Structures are given as structure tokens and as C-alpha cells.
Amino acid sequence: MKKIISETNGQEQANAMLESFANTFNKIKRNDDAEIIIEAVKKSSIEQKARLSNGITAILNKQIENELYSSQVYRAFSAWLDDEGWIGGSALFFKYADEELGHMSKIYTYLYEKNAKAVVPNVKNVPVNFNNVRDVVAKALEHEMKVTKNWNDIANKAKGEDDNDTYSFALGYVNEQREEEEKIRNILFSMDLDMPKWKIDEMFKNLI
């Protein structure tokens, strides 16, 4: 009889343990479900909605990469010019390099303001060797033309999507590019007139 009672108590204890385990598991499962629901609410809530299309977000992130690359290219121009004794030219392109980083930061800020995802880029293959000072300036003008095209592409895409905010943002840089191209083009014109080197370097300084 004692043996039967002992076995019965053992079974009851086992059942109690199983019940306790089941309750704990269900509690954990309910908590997991609640977390999943909370995450879904977060993603669908109004304050979490991105205010840019995927296409606009992608092209702006690409421009972040372009601006960083521009900064490194101008830094390379500056270093080469300094090594060759073009002090004014080196200072000018050093300034341009910093300005490109400023442009990049403004794009980051714009993406943040629009609750869109910003991506940190990698930059490779920056040129470091040039034939002469005219080669540097010609490459600078060529690069500025590419930058102009990049901003025009952004403006046109934004206009096509009726994204007036991004269109206005891009248009400011399109207008700025017109001025930047003219500055560098005028230096090349002066070089073509066989202007003395010291005078050309003075032109560089006057643009700072």
C-alpha cells in the first residue's frame, strides 16, 4: 500500500512539473508573439514611414559615394600640386576637397530628415599621378562635368516622381555646378594663352 501511495505521489509531482514547464513555455511564447507584434506595429506606424521612394533613396546614397570620391580626387590634386610647387593650386583643391565632404554631409542630413536609410560608402581607385598642371585642371573640369550630370540625373528622377522637395534640393547643386565649371574652364583658357606660371598660380589663389 505504501508503495502504491509513493508511486502516486511521484506521478503527481511529475505531472506538476510538466504543467509548470508547459505554463512557462506558453508564457515565453506569448512574450515572443507580443514582441513580434510590437515590431510589426513599429514598422507600420506613421512616424516610421520613409518619406522618399526606394529609387530616390538609392540615387542619393550613390551621390554620397560620388561626393566622397570627389573629395578624395581633389585631395589627390592638392597633394600633387603641392609637391610640384603650385602652392595656390594646392590650396584651392584642398578647399574643394573639404567642400565635397560638406555636400556629402548635407545628403546624409537630408536622408535623415526624410527618415530614409543612409549607407556609408567605400572609395577606391583614386588617381594620384598626373602629367602636368594642365592635366590636373583638365581632369578637374572633366570631373565637375560628371558631377553636374549626377545632380541633373537626381533632379530629373525627382521631377519624374513628383518629389518636389528632392527636386529643389538637387537643383541647388545643379546651379552651383554651373559656377564651378566656369571657374575651372577659365583657368584652362588662361593656360592656353601662355600665361606665366606665377600668374596662373595667382589665379588659383584668387579662387579660394
C-alpha positions as CSV (number, residue, x, y, z in Angstrom):
1,M,0.0,0.0,0.0
2,K,2.8,2.4,0.9
3,K,4.4,1.6,-2.4
4,I,1.2,2.5,-4.3
5,I,0.9,5.8,-2.4
6,S,4.6,6.6,-3.1
7,E,4.2,5.9,-6.9
8,T,1.0,8.0,-6.9
9,N,2.9,11.0,-5.2
10,G,5.7,10.6,-7.7
11,Q,3.3,10.7,-10.6
12,E,1.6,13.8,-9.1
13,Q,5.0,15.5,-8.8
14,A,5.9,14.7,-12.4
15,N,2.5,16.0,-13.6
16,A,3.1,19.2,-11.6
17,M,6.5,19.6,-13.1
18,L,5.1,19.1,-16.6
19,E,2.3,21.6,-16.0
20,S,4.8,24.1,-14.7
21,F,7.0,23.6,-17.8
22,A,4.0,24.0,-20.1
23,N,2.9,27.2,-18.4
24,T,6.5,28.6,-18.6
25,F,6.7,27.7,-22.3
26,N,3.4,29.3,-23.1
27,K,4.4,32.4,-21.2
28,I,7.6,32.6,-23.2
29,K,5.7,32.0,-26.5
30,R,3.2,34.7,-25.6
31,N,6.0,37.1,-24.9
32,D,7.7,36.3,-28.3
33,D,4.4,36.8,-30.1
34,A,4.0,40.1,-28.3
35,E,7.5,41.2,-29.4
36,I,6.7,40.3,-33.0
37,I,3.5,42.3,-32.8
38,I,5.3,45.3,-31.3
39,E,7.9,45.1,-34.1
40,A,5.2,45.0,-36.7
41,V,3.5,48.0,-35.2
42,K,6.8,49.9,-35.1
43,K,7.4,49.3,-38.8
44,S,3.9,50.2,-39.8
45,S,3.5,53.2,-37.5
46,I,3.3,56.6,-39.2
47,E,6.5,58.0,-37.7
48,Q,8.5,55.1,-39.2
49,K,7.4,55.6,-42.8
50,A,10.2,56.7,-45.1
51,R,9.4,59.9,-47.0
52,L,11.4,59.0,-50.1
53,S,10.9,56.3,-52.7
54,N,13.4,53.4,-52.9
55,G,14.7,54.8,-56.2
56,I,15.3,58.3,-54.8
57,T,17.0,56.8,-51.7
58,A,19.3,54.7,-53.8
59,I,20.4,57.5,-56.1
60,L,21.1,59.8,-53.2
61,N,23.1,57.1,-51.5
62,K,25.0,56.8,-54.7
63,Q,25.7,60.5,-54.7
64,I,27.1,60.2,-51.2
65,E,29.6,57.9,-52.7
66,N,30.3,60.3,-55.6
67,E,30.9,63.2,-53.2
68,L,33.3,61.2,-51.1
69,Y,35.1,60.1,-54.2
70,S,35.2,63.8,-55.4
71,S,36.8,64.8,-52.1
72,Q,39.5,62.2,-52.5
73,V,40.2,63.1,-56.1
74,Y,40.6,66.8,-55.2
75,R,42.8,65.8,-52.3
76,A,45.0,63.9,-54.7
77,F,45.1,67.0,-57.0
78,S,46.1,69.1,-54.0
79,A,48.9,66.8,-52.9
80,W,50.3,66.5,-56.4
81,L,50.2,70.3,-56.9
82,D,51.9,71.0,-53.6
83,D,54.7,68.5,-54.5
84,E,55.2,70.4,-57.8
85,G,55.3,73.8,-56.1
86,W,51.9,75.1,-57.1
87,I,51.0,76.4,-53.7
88,G,47.9,78.4,-54.8
89,G,46.6,75.4,-56.8
90,S,47.2,73.0,-53.9
91,A,45.3,75.3,-51.5
92,L,42.4,75.6,-54.0
93,F,41.9,71.9,-54.5
94,F,42.3,71.3,-50.8
95,K,39.4,73.7,-50.2
96,Y,37.4,71.9,-52.9
97,A,38.0,68.6,-51.2
98,D,36.5,69.9,-48.0
99,E,33.5,71.4,-49.8
100,E,32.7,67.9,-51.3
101,L,32.7,66.5,-47.8
102,G,30.2,69.2,-46.9
103,H,28.0,68.2,-49.8
104,M,28.1,64.6,-48.6
105,S,27.1,65.6,-45.1
106,K,24.1,67.6,-46.4
107,I,22.9,64.5,-48.3
108,Y,23.2,62.4,-45.1
109,T,21.2,65.1,-43.3
110,Y,18.5,65.1,-46.0
111,L,18.1,61.4,-45.8
112,Y,17.8,61.5,-42.0
113,E,15.2,64.2,-42.3
114,K,13.2,62.1,-44.7
115,N,13.5,59.0,-42.5
116,A,15.3,57.2,-45.3
117,K,18.2,54.8,-44.8
118,A,21.7,56.2,-45.5
119,V,24.6,54.0,-46.5
120,V,28.3,54.6,-45.7
121,P,30.3,54.0,-48.9
122,N,33.8,52.8,-49.8
123,V,36.0,54.7,-52.2
124,K,38.7,53.1,-54.4
125,N,40.9,53.8,-57.4
126,V,41.6,57.5,-56.8
127,P,44.1,58.7,-59.4
128,V,47.4,60.1,-57.9
129,N,49.7,60.6,-60.9
130,F,49.4,63.4,-63.4
131,N,51.4,64.7,-66.4
132,N,51.4,68.4,-65.6
133,V,49.4,71.2,-64.1
134,R,47.2,71.5,-67.2
135,D,46.4,67.8,-66.9
136,V,45.2,68.3,-63.4
137,V,43.0,71.2,-64.3
138,A,41.6,69.4,-67.4
139,K,40.8,66.4,-65.2
140,A,39.1,68.7,-62.7
141,L,36.9,70.1,-65.3
142,E,36.0,66.7,-66.7
143,H,35.2,65.6,-63.1
144,E,33.0,68.6,-62.5
145,M,31.0,67.8,-65.7
146,K,30.4,64.3,-64.3
147,V,29.2,65.8,-61.0
148,T,26.8,68.1,-62.9
149,K,25.4,65.1,-64.7
150,N,24.9,63.3,-61.4
151,W,22.9,66.1,-59.9
152,N,20.9,66.5,-63.1
153,D,20.0,62.8,-63.0
154,I,18.8,63.2,-59.4
155,A,16.8,66.3,-60.3
156,N,15.2,64.6,-63.3
157,K,14.4,61.5,-61.3
158,A,12.8,63.5,-58.5
159,K,10.8,65.6,-61.0
160,G,9.6,62.4,-62.7
161,E,8.3,61.1,-59.3
162,D,6.7,64.5,-58.4
163,D,9.2,64.7,-55.5
164,N,9.4,68.5,-55.4
165,D,11.5,68.5,-52.2
166,T,14.3,66.4,-53.6
167,Y,14.0,68.2,-56.9
168,S,14.6,71.5,-55.2
169,F,17.4,70.0,-53.1
170,A,19.2,68.8,-56.3
171,L,18.5,71.9,-58.3
172,G,20.6,73.9,-55.8
173,Y,23.6,71.8,-56.6
174,V,22.9,72.0,-60.4
175,N,23.1,75.7,-60.2
176,E,26.2,75.6,-58.1
177,Q,27.9,73.3,-60.7
178,R,27.4,75.9,-63.4
179,E,29.6,78.3,-61.5
180,E,32.2,75.6,-60.6
181,E,32.6,74.5,-64.2
182,E,33.1,78.1,-65.3
183,K,35.9,78.8,-62.8
184,I,37.9,75.8,-63.9
185,R,37.3,76.4,-67.6
186,N,38.6,79.9,-67.3
187,I,41.8,78.6,-65.8
188,L,42.3,76.4,-68.8
189,F,41.6,79.3,-71.2
190,S,44.3,81.3,-69.4
191,M,46.7,78.4,-69.7
192,D,46.0,78.3,-73.4
193,L,47.1,81.9,-73.7
194,D,50.5,81.0,-72.4
195,M,50.0,82.9,-69.1
196,P,53.1,82.8,-66.9
197,K,53.1,80.1,-64.3
198,W,53.2,82.5,-61.4
199,K,50.2,84.3,-62.8
200,I,48.3,81.0,-63.1
201,D,49.1,80.1,-59.5
202,E,47.8,83.6,-58.5
203,M,44.6,82.8,-60.3
204,F,44.3,79.6,-58.2
205,K,44.7,81.7,-55.0
206,N,42.1,84.2,-56.1
207,L,39.5,81.5,-56.3
208,I,40.0,80.4,-52.7
